[in-house]
Amino acid sequence: MNMSMRLLSSEFTCPTSVNFLFSRPSVRVSPFVNKHVCNRGGRTARLSCQLMHGHLEESYRRKKRLQVSLQKPDFVRTLLIDNYDSYTYNIYQELSIINGVPPVVIQNDDWTWEELCHYLYEENAFDNIVISPGPGSPACPEDIGICLQILHECRDIPVLGVCLGHQALGYVHGAQVVHAPEPVHGRLSDVEHNGCQLFHGIPSGRNSGFKVVRYHSLVIDSESLPEVLIPIAWTSTSTLPSIGSKVSDKYNGHEVQSDQSSFFDSFLPEAGNGSSNLIDHGQTRNARVLMGVRHSTRPHYGVQFHPESVATCHGSQIFMNFREITEDYWLRFRSSHNKENRANSNAYTQVSSASRLYRDFCRSNNAEINTVDQPRRVNHGDKHLALNNTEMNYKCLKLKWRKFDHLAGQVGGAKSIFCQLFGHEAENTFWLDSSSTDMGRARFSFMGGKGGSLWKQLAFRLSDQSDGCSKGGGFLSLEDSEGSAKTIFLEGGFLDFFNKELQSYHYDKNEYEGLPFDFHGGYVGYIGYDLKVECGVTSNRHKSKTPDACFFFADNLVAIDHKNDDVYLLAIHEESSTTTEWLDDTEEKLLSFTGSKSMDFERQYSHPSTFSSNKTGFAAEQSREQYIRDVKKCLNYIKDGESYELCLTTQIRKPIEEDLCICCSSPERFLQLDRNDMLEAKPIKGTAARGATEEEDKQLKLKLQLSEKDQAENLMIVDLLRNDLGRVCDPGSVHVPHLMDVQSYATVHTMVSTIRGKKRSDVSAVDCVKAAFPGGSMTGAPKLRSMELLDSLESCSRGIYSGCIGFFSYNQTFDLNIVIRTIVIHEGEASIGAGGAVIALSNPEEEYEEMILKTKAPASTMLDYEYRDQ
C-alpha cells in the first residue's frame, strides 16, 4: 500500500507536561460530582465527569518513554461507538476497507469507563475512536452514553465525532448546542473548509463538488466556541434543490444510477410529547452553519454532516485522512516492540460486552491480522448470531421436480391453475403471485396447499405484550399433516426457533441446479410488525389481534415462470421416502385442464361460499384531525433531534365474516437472499397519484422525481438499509445500483431504490432478517428511537401490516415483501393499514392526503368484490 508520510503536527500539540494533562476541565461541571441531567422513560440519568488521572498519567509516561520514529502499519484499529443510530454500520463498512481491518463496534452504554480504559490503556487494543451519529442531544446521558467522558479524558487518543459525536465534542468543551436554522435531514449542501488535514485532497466551496448529506436538527453555535476548538468547515449553501440523477456509491467502485454563557444542563428533549427545553436561537448567529471543528491541542475532530452517506461526495477521503492523522500521531509514540504486541490483539472481532472482547483478545493472541474476511461477531441486533447446534435434530431433505414447457397459457394461466388445484381448499393455501413481468420486476409465482407428510403450520403469539414490557418469548402452536396439534412456549422467541429450524435441514445442491428460481419448498407465511421486539426494540405498547408470525411448511408446490410460460411441480421429502404420489397426481390434473374447464373452475371458486358481505364502508381508526395532530407531534420530535424521519401509520376497518386471510398487493421488496448469497432490498419512499391524461401523468411523474422532500425521504431509508445490510455483509460489498428510480403502477407512481450486498459466510438467513426487520421504509430513522416514538403515537398494533410476507426455502434462500397495500381479514373484520414518512419538510395536511391515497386501491378492491358477490 502506498502511503504519504506527511506529518502535519501543527494541527495539534502532543502533551508535553503533566500540568497540561491535569489542566482544569473546560466542561462546566464539577469533576467529581454526579449531576442530574435528564429524565427519560422514568429513569434518572446522571453525568459523571470523574477524572481518571492514573490512566492519563500512565499514558503520558508511556508516550515519553516510547517517543521514536516508526514505519506506518498496514492496518489501523478503530473502536466505533454506536449511539443507537441507523447509519453506524455504513461507517463500519467504510472503515473496514480503509483501515485494513474491521472496527470493533460497541454501543455507548456497553462498557463502563474502567472497562474502556482497560482496553485503551492496558490492552492497547485501539489506535483511534470514531463516535457515531445518533438521535437526541449530547447533553442527555442516555443519548450520548460514555462518549462525553471519552472526549473529555482521552486527550491522547485520536477521535472523530460524526453528527451527534461532533456536537458532543463542542458540548464537552463548553460550546452551546442549539436548534439549527432549520432541521435538515437527507438533504445536500456545499461545504467549504480551511484545508486542514481532515480535508486534505478535498475541494472546497460552492460548486466545488464537495457536496455533503446532512441529518441534523441541532448545531454547535459557532459564536460560543471556546478557544480550544477551531472551526474547520462551514456550509457555503443552505441546501441544494436536487440530489441529481447520478450519485457515485463510494463502495467497491459500484456506480449508481438567549444567554451565551449559560450551560445547557437543562435543555434536554423529553420523550413522549414531542417537545423539549432546548433554547431556540431561531437562526444561529453566524449565517453559515458550522460543519466541522477540531481541538487545538488534541487529535480530536468533528463533522456535522454524514461522510458515510451514499450521496456525500469525498466521504471516503475523510475517513482515509483520519486514518493518516492517526498514523501520524502514533508514529512518534509507539515503539516497534509495543506495536508488535498490539498487533496480536483481535481488534476486528465485534463484541457486545467487555468480557467477550477480553476472551476474544486472549483467544486470538497468535492470529494474523492480514485479511478482513475472518469470522466476526456482530454487536447490536446481531450479537447473538452464533447458534448453539447441540440440540438440533438434523433432517436430510430430497427434492424431486418436473417441468412442463409453455403450459401455463394453455390451461388458463396462474389464476386458473390455482383455482383448479387448490380452490376447493378453504384453508391452508397460499399464492405468492409475481406476474408483473414488465421492466423485469417479477417473473415467478408460487402456490400450494396442505401437502405431504412434511407439511406443518406454525403460529406464534408474543406473550403479555399489553403490559408494555415484553422483550420476547411467546407461545408457538404447531399442527402437522395428520391434524395433531400442540402448543409450546419459546423463551428465546420465534426467530431463534426459526433459525434453528432452517439450519436443521441438510440438502444436495445438485438437486435444484436446473431450477431458475430460488424457492424449492419450505416455509411460506408472514412475520408481523410486533416481532420487532426480537430485533432490538425493548417493548410493544399494543397487542396484535392476529398471530405475530404464521408459516406453512410447503413440501409440495407449483411454480410458474411467467417469462417462458413454463409450469414446475416440486416435492420435497425425507431421505428415507421415495414417494412421487403428489407429483404424479398433480401432473395428471394439470395436463387434463382445458380452457373451458378452467373458466368453470374460476367462476366456481372466485367467490367462496363462506364469504358473508357487509355493506358497511370502511371506518378510519383516526379522524383527519387526529392524524394531522400526530403528524405535528412527529415534526416536533424531528425538530428536537429525536428522529430524522418517522413513518406514521393508521388503519381503516370494516366488518366482514371470514377466517384469517391476507390479500396483499405490495410492490415493495423488504429483503431477498438468493442462492449466490446476494442480499437485496428495494425500499419505496415517495408516492404520487397517476394522472387522468398521458400529459398529466408525465408531469406528476416528473414532479415526484424532482421532489426534494421525496428525495430526502428516500435517501434516508437508502442509507438506513445500507446500514442494515452492512451488519451482515462482507466489507465493501454493499452498494446501490439504482438510486431513486420512479416506477409506475396502476394507481400510483413510486420512488424506488435498490441496495445490494454479499452475505457474510458466518451469518444465516434469519440473521439477515433480524438485522433489517422491520423494514426501514416502515419505521424511519434512526430505527430504534423512531419505533419507540411511533409506538407512543399510534393507537393500535400494526399487526401484519408493516411486517413481511414471503418464503424461506429449505436451503435458506428467501424473498420477503413489505406488507403495504394489503387487506387483512380476521375475526369478523377487514383492515387496511396506510401511512407515510414524516420529515422536516412535511406538510401535515398533505401527509393525511397521501395516507388516504394509499388506502384507495385495496379499499376499492374490497368493496368491488362485495358488490360482485351480491
N, C-alpha and C positions, 0 to 999 in steps of 0.2 A: 504494500500500500504506500503510495507517495504522499508524504505529508510535509507541509511547510513547517519550519522550525521557528516561526515568529514568536517573540516574547514581548507582548505589549504590557510591560509591567507598570506603565504609567496609569493604567486604568484602576488599579487598586494597589494599596501598600500592604505588604505582608506584615504580620505582627513583629515588632522589634523590641518590645519591652513588656515586662509583667504588668506595669502600671496600665498599659493600654488594654491588656486582656481583662483587667478588673476595673475598667472605667465604669463610671456611673451609667446605668442603662438609660437609653433615650426614651424608651416606652414609659409612659407616665403611670406606672403602678409600682407599689412597694415591692421590692424583690423578694420579700419573704412572707407576703400576705396573700391569702386566698381571698379573692374578691368576687362577689356576686355579679354576674354579667348578663345572663338572660335566663328566662324560664320558658321552656317549650315542652308541651306534652306532659305537664305536671311534674317535670323533673327540674331541680335546681342545678344549674351548671356553674362551675367555678373556674376561674382562670388563675393558674398557679404560675408565677414567674420566679420561683426559687432558683438561684444560680447554682450551677454545678461546677464550682471552682476547681475541684480536684481533677475532673476530666480535662478542663481547659488548661490547667497548669501542666498536666502531663503532656497534653498535646503540644504546648509551647516548648517544653524541654525536649520532646522528641524531634520537633522540627529544627531546633537549634543544633541538635546533635547530628541530624541527617541532611544538613543543607549541602548537597552536592549536585553536580550536573549529571543527568541521566539521559538515556535514549527514551523516546516516546514508546509506550506499549502498543500492542496490537489490538487491545480492547480497552474499553472504559466501562466500569461497573456502576450502574446508577440505582439508587433507591428511589422509586417512584411512589410518591404519597398520593393516594386516591382519596379525594374529598367527596366520595359518593357521587361522582359525576358520571355522565354517559359518554364522555369523549376521552377518558383516561387511556383506554386501550388503543386509541389512534396514536397517542403519544408513545405507548408501548411498542407498537409496530414500527414507528419511526426510529426509536432508539435501538431496537433490536438490530436493525440493519446498520445504522450509523455507528453505534458503539462496538459492533462486532460480537455482541453478546446481549441477550435479552435482559432488561432490568428486573429487579425484584419489586413486586407490587404489593404494598400493604395499604390498608385503609387507615384513615387518620386517627382511629382510636384502637388499632390492633395492638400497638406496643406502648408500654409505659416509657417514661423518659429514661429510666435506668436501663431498660432493655435496649432502647435505641442507642444509648451511649456505649453499651457493651459491644454492639456490632460496629459502631463507628470508630471507637477509640481503643477497644481491646482486641476485637477480631480483625479490625482494619478491613471490613468487608466491602466498603463502597468508596468510590472515587468522587462521586458527586450526588446531589439530591435534586430531583425535579418535583415541584409541588403542583398538583393538577388544578384545573378549574373545578367549579362546584357551585351548588346553589347556596343562597344566603349571603351572609356578611362575615368578614374577618373578625368582627367584634363579638360574634357568638361562638363560644367554645364548641358547641355541638356541630357547628358548620365547619370549623377550621381545625378542631382537634389539636394534635401535637405540633402543628405547623408553626404556630406563633413562637413556641419555645425553640424550635429549630432555628428560625430566623433570628431570634434574639441571642441564642447561646452558641450556635455552630458557626462562629465567625471564621473558622479555619477550614470550612468545607465549602466548595463551590455549590451554589444553589441557584436554580432557575425557577421562578414562580410564573405560572400561566393563569391569567384572568383573576380568579379568586386568590391564587398564590401571589400574584403581582400586587393586588390590593392589600394582602396580608403583609407584604414587605413594607409598604408605605405605612400601614396602620401600626406595626410594631415599633416603628421609629418615630411615631408621633404625628404623622400626616393625617389629615381628615379624609374620610371616605364618605362621599355624598352621592345623592342621586345624580345621574348623568343628565345632560340637557334633554335627552330623550332616551328611552330604552332602545337598544339596538341589538337585534338577535337575527342571525342568519343573513346579515347584510354586509356589504363591502364598503371599504373606504381606502383611499390612497393614504399612504403614510410616508412622512419624511423623518429622517433620523440624523444623528450627529456623526455618523461614521465610526462609532466605537466598535470594538472587536466583535460584539454580538451580531452586528450588522455588516461585517466585512464581506465584500463582494456582492452586496445587495443594492440596487438603485434606490434613489430617494426622491420623494416629492410627487406632486401632481403629474399624472400621465407618465410617470417613470416606469410603470409596470410593476411597482410594489403595491399590489392590492391585497388587503387582508380581510378576513372574515371576523366579525365582531359578534360576541354573545355576552352582553352585559347590560345591567341597569344601573350599576353603581360605578363610580370612578374615584381615583385619587384626585383631590383638589390640588392642582399644581402649585397654587399660591401658598399652600400650607406645608409644602415640602420642607423638611429640616435640612440643614446644611450637609448632613452626611449622605443624603440621597440626591443623585444627579439625574435630571431628566435627560432621556436619550432618544425619545421618539414621540411624535405627535401626529394627529390626523391632519392631512392637508386638504381634505374634502370632508364634507359631512358624511353622506352615504351616496353610493353610486346607484343609478337607476336600474341597472340590469346586470346580472352575472354574465350574460352573453351565452352564445350557443356552444362555445368550446372552452373547456377548462381542462388543464393538464392534471391528471392524477399523478402525485409525486411518487407513487409506489411502483417499483419494479418496471418503470418505463411504460406503464399502460396509458393509453390515450383515451380521452373521454370526448365522446361527442357531448347667616347667623353669626355667633361669636367665634372668630377664627381660633382662639386659644382654647376653646372648650374641648375636652377629650371625650370621645364617643363611647363611654361605657354604657350609655343608656339608649343608644339609637337602634335597638335591635328589633328585627321583624318579629311579629307574633303570629304563629301559625294559627289558622282557624278562622280569621276574619278578613284576611287579605289586606291588613293594614300594618303600619309599623311606626316606630318612633324616630325614623330616620329624619335628620334635619335636611330639609329640601332647599338647596340653594337655587332651585329653578335652573338657571344656567350656571355652569362653572364660570368663575370669574375670568378665566382665560378663554378666548374664543376657540382655540384649538384644544382638543381633548387629549390628555396625556395618554400615550400608548406604551411608554417604556421608561423604566428607571434602573439605575444601578447604584450600589453603595460605593462611597468614595474610598474606603479602605478595606472592604471585604469583597470576596469574589461572589457577590450576590447580585442577581439580575431579576427583573420582572418585565413581562409584556402583558398588556391588557387584552390584546387580540389573541386569536387562536391559530398558531402556526401549523397545527396538526390538521386543520380543516382541509377538505378536498379542494376547496376553492381559493385558499390562500396561496398567493404566489411567493416563491422563495422560502416557504416554511421549512423545508428540509435543510436549507442552508443555515437557518438559525440554529437548529439542533446540531449541525456539523460544527458551527462556530462555538457552541457551548462545549462541545467535546474538546475542541482545541484550547479553549480557555482553561478547561480542567487540566489538560495535559501540560500546558504552560505553567500552571500554578504548582502542580505537584512535581514538576521536573526538577525543581530546585530543592525539594524537601524529602524525597524518597530515596533511600539507599537501594542498591540492587538487591541486597540481602532481604530487606523488608518487602520489596516488590515481589520477589520470588515467593516469599511466604504467603503474601496476599493472593497470588495467582492460584494457589491451591484451594482457595475458598470457592464453593459452588455458588457464585453470585448470579447465576441465571436460573436458579430454581425458585419458582414463585411459591409463596407461603401465605398462610393465614394466621400464623401465630409465631411468637418468638421461639418457642420450644421446638416447633417443626423446623424452623430455619436452622437452629443450632444443630439439631440432629442431622440435617442435610449437609451442613458445612462439614461436620465431623466425618460423615459417611463418604464425602466426596473429596477428601484430602488429597487423594492421588489421581483425581480426574484431570484430564487435559481439557483446557478451555480453548478449543480450536474450531468449534462449529456452533451454529445456532439451532441445529436440528435435534439437539438432545431432548429427551423427555423432560417435561417440567409440569409442576402442579400449578394450577391457576387459582388465584385468590378470588374472593368476592362470591358471586353466584356459582363459580366453578370450583370452589375449594374442596368439594367432595367428589371430584371426578374419579379418583381411584376407587375401584369396585372390589368388594370382598366376594370372591368367587367360591368360597369354601362351601356354601350352602346350595350351589346351583345343581340342578338336575338337567344335564345336557340332553338335547334331543337332536337326532340326526334326521333331517328332512330331505326328501327326494321330490323332484319336480318332473312332471310329465306335461307336455303341451302339444297342441295341434294347431296348425294354421290353415285357413281357408281363404284363398286368394279372391279378392274382388267380390266377396259375398254380401257385404253389408247392404249395399244398394239393392241387390236382387231380392232381399227379404224385407225391404221397407225401412232400413236404417236403424239407428240406435234405439229410437223410441219403440219401434215395433219389436225389436229383439227383447228389450226389457219387459214390455207388456206380455209377450208370449211366454217367455221363460220364467219370469218372476212376478208378473202382475197378479197372479192368483194368491200370492202370499201377502197377507195383510200386515205382517210384522217381519222384522229382522231382514230387511232388504236394503240395498244401497245402490246408488247410481252416481258415480263421480263422472260427470259429463264435461268434456272439454272439446266441444265440436266447433269452436270458433277458430278455424284454421287460417283465417286471413292474417297477414303480417307475421306469420309464424308464432302466434300467441299460444296455440294449443294444437294437439294432434290426437291424443289418445283418450278414450273413455273406458271406464271400468265399472262393472256391475256384477251383482251376485245376491244370493240369499242364504238362508240357513243350509249349510252344506254337509260335508262328510264328518268323519269321526273326530277330526281335529277342531271342528267348529266350536267356538265358545263365545260367550258375551261377558264383558267386564263393565260394571257400572260402579263408579266411585263417588262418594259424597264426603266432603270435608266435615270434620266433627266440630260441633259447638262454634260455628262461625259467628253466630249472632252476639256472642259475648265480647267481640271486638279484640280478643287477644289470642285467637287461634294461630298457631305457627306451623300447621301441617298435621299430618295424621288424619286418618278417617277410615270409613268402612267401605270395603270392596265386596260387592255382590258378584258371584260367578255362577254362570249357568252353562252346562255342557250340552253336547248334541243330543243326549238322551233326556234332557229336561231336568237333570239333577242340579239342585241349586244349593249354595251355601254363602255365608257372609263371614268375612274375616276382618279384623282390624289391622290396618297398616300403620304402625307407629312412625315409620320413616316417610310416609306419604306415597302417593300414586306414582310419581315419576321415578323414584328409586326402584320401586317394584317393577315398573315397566322396563326400566333399563336392564335389570337382571333378566327379565323375561325374554327380551330380544336377544341378549347376549348368550342365552342358553341354547340357541339354535345353531347347529352345525349344518353345513351345506357344501355342495360341489359347484363351484363357479361355472364349470363347463356345461352344466345342465341348462343354463339360461343364456349361453353365449350368443345364440342366434336371435334373441328377442330384441326388438328395437325400443323397448320401454323398460322402466325400472321397477314396476310393481309386479311381482311374481307370486303374490299371495302373502297373506299376513294380516296385520291389523288395519281396520277401516273404522274411522269414528271421529270424535272431536275431543278437544281439551277446552274446558270453559275458562273464562277470564279469571275467575276467582282462584284458579290454581297458581296465580301469581305469588301466593304465599309460599309456594315451594321453589320460587325463583328469586328470592331476595326480599320480598315485601314482608313486613312483620305481622300484618293482620289484615283481615277483611272486616269492614264495617257492616256489610249486608250479607244475607244468606241467600243463595240461589235456590229457586224452586226446582230447577232441573238438576240432574246429576252433574257433578263438576267435571267428570270425564266419562265417556262411554265409547267402547270399542267392540266390534266383532272381530274374531279371528276367522278370516275368509280363506278356507282351504280350497274352495272351488270358485272360479270366477271367469267372466267373459271380458275380453279386451277388444276394442275396436280401433283400428287405425284409420282415422278419417282422411288422411292424406292419400293412402293407397286403397282405401275401401276394403281392407282385409279384416277378418274376424279371427281371434285367437281364443282357444279354450285352454285353461290352465288348471291343474290339480296338483296339490302337494299332499304327501302322505309320509308316515314314518317309514324308516328304512326297512322295517320288518314286513310292511304291506306291499302288495303288488297289484292291488285292485285298479281297474280302469273303468268301473261301472258308470261313474258320473260322466266321464269323457265320452263313453260310448252312447249313453242315453241322450246327452245334450247334443252330440253330433247328429244323431238321428232326428231329433226335433228340429234342429236348425236347418237341416237340408230338406225337411218336409215343408218348411214355410213357403207360402206363395203370397203374392201381393195382395190378393183379395182377402185371404185368410188373415194377413197382418192387419188390415184395416178393421176387420171384425174384432180382433183382439183389442186393438186400440180403443174402439168405441166401448167395448165391454168393461175395460179396466181403467179408463181415463178418469172415471168418477166412482170411487169406491163406495160400496153400499153402506159402509159405516159412517160416512160423512153426513153431518147434520148442519145445515147452514143456519146463519143468524143474520137477519137483515140489518142489525145494528152496525153503524160505522165504527171506525177506529176512534178511540179517545186518547188524548195525549196524557202522559204521566205528569207533565208540567205545562202550565199555561205559558203563553207568549211572554208575559211579564216576568214570570219566574225564571224562564230560561235566559232572558236578557239580563236579569239581575245576577244570575250566576256567571254569565259572561263578564260582567263588570267586576265581579269578585276575582275572576281569573286575571283580568287586566291589572288589578291591584297587586296580586301576588307577583305578577311579572314585573311590575314597576319596582317592587321591593327586592328583586333579585332572587325570589324563591323558585322561579322556573323560567325557562326560555320560551316554552310552548306547552300549553295544556289542551289535551284533546277531550273536550267536554262532550258528553253524550246524554241522551234521554231515550225514552221508549214510547211507542204508541201501541194500544192494545184493543182487542175486540173479542167478545165471547164467541166460542166455537166448540163443538164437541168432537174430539179426536184424541187419539193416543199421541205419544211423543213422535213428532215428525219435524224434520228440518228441511226447508226448501231454500236453498242458498244459490244466489246468482253472483257471487263475488268474483270480480275480475282481478283481485289483488293476491299475489303470492306472498305468503309470510316467509316461508323458508323451504328450500329444496336441497336434498343431498343426492347426487347421482352416483352411479357405480364407480366413477373415477375420483370419488371423494371431493368433488367440487360442490361448494355451498353457494346458493344464490338466493337473494332477497330482492323483491320488486315492490317497494313501497309506493303507495299512491298518496300524494298530497297536492291538493289543488283540483277543484271541480267546478265546471261551468255547464249550464244547460245548453242543449243543442238549439240551433236557430230554426225558425219556421221556414226560411228560404235558404238556398245554397249560399247566397252572398252574406246573409246574416250569420249563417253557420260559420263561414270562414272568418268573419270579423270576431265572433265570440271565441273561436279557437285561438286566433292571434292575440286577442286581449288576454286570455289565460296564459299564453306562452310568454308574454312580456310583463305580466303582473309581478311587481316587486314583492307584494305580500305572498303570493303563491310560491314564488321562487324561494323566499325566506322559509316558508313552511317546509317546503320540500328539502331544501339544503340541510335544515336542522335534523330532519329524520334520516337523510342520507348519511350524515356524519354519525348519528346515533347507531345506525345499522352497521356502518363500518366498524364502530367500536365493538358492537356485539359479536360480529364475525371475527374481529381481531382477537377476541378472547380465546377462540378455539381454532384459529387458522395459523398456518405457517407464517412466520415473519416475512413480510414483503409480498405476500400473495394476495392481500386484499386490494381490490381495485374496483373502479366504477366505469364499466364500458359504456353505459348510457346514463346521462345526467339530464333529467327534466324533459324527457320526451313527452309530447302531447299525443295521447291516444284517444280515439273516438269510439263511443259505444252508442247503443240505440237511443238513449235519452240524455247522455252527458258526454262532455269532453273531460279527460283526466290527465294530470301531470304525473308521469311515472318515471322512476329511476331504477337502475339495476346495479346491485352490488354483488361481487363475487369474491370467493377466496378458497384456498385449498385447505381442507380439514387436516388438522394435525393427526398423526397416526395414533396418539395416545388418548384420544377422546372418542366417545361413542356418539351414535345418532341422537340419543336422548340428551346427552351432554350439550350438544349443539342447540337443541330446542330450549333447554334450560337457560343457556347463555343469552338467548334472544327473546324469550317469552315474558310478557305478552308483546306482540309486535309493536315497535316504536311508533308506528303511524296511528296507533290507538291509545297511546299514553301521553306522548310529549317528551320533553327533555328538560333537565336530567330526569331519567325514567323513574327512579325510586321516589324522589321527592314529589314529582308530578303525580304519581299514582296515589301517594298519601293525600295530597291536596284534593284530587278528584274524588277520592273516597269520602272526604268530608263535605263535598258539594253535592254529589249525586244522591238521589233519593232512594235508589234501589240497586240491587245487584244487576250487573250486566248479563250474568248467566252465560249462555253460549255465545251471545253477541260479543264481539271483540276478541274472542278466542280464536281457535283454528280448527279446520276440518280437513281431513285428507287421509293418507295412508302411511303406514310404516311397513315396508316389505320385510320379510323374514331375514333378508340379507342386509338389513339396516340402511337401505336407501329409503328416502321418504319425500313426500311432496305435500305441503300444507298451505292452505289459503288463510286469509284474514276473514273472519266472519263479519262481513258487511252485506248490505242489500239482501237480507235474509229474513224469512218468516219462520218463527219457531212456534209450533203448535204443541201445547202441553196443558193438561189438567183444565180443559174447557176454555182455553184462551189462546189466541194468536197474538204474538208480539213481534214488533219490528223495532230494532234499535237504530239510531242515527245520531250524528253529531258532527263536530268539526274542530279543527285546530284553532285555538285562540292564541294569537301572538300580539305583540305590542301594536301592530298595525291594524288589528281587527276593529271592525265596526259592529257593536252588539246587535243592531237590527239586521245587518247583512248576515251575521253568523246564524241568526234564527232562520232567515230565509234559506240559507244553504242547507241547514238541517232538514227543513221541510222538503226541499228539493230531493234529498236523498231518500226520503220515505215514499215518494210518489210512485216509483216503478213497482216495488214489491206490494204496496198497498193496492194499487190498481189491479195487479195480477190476482191478488186475493179476492177482491170484490168482483172482478170479471168471472172468476172461477165459480163463485157462489151464484152469480146471475145465470151462468150457463147451466148450472145444476138444477135450476127451478123447473 
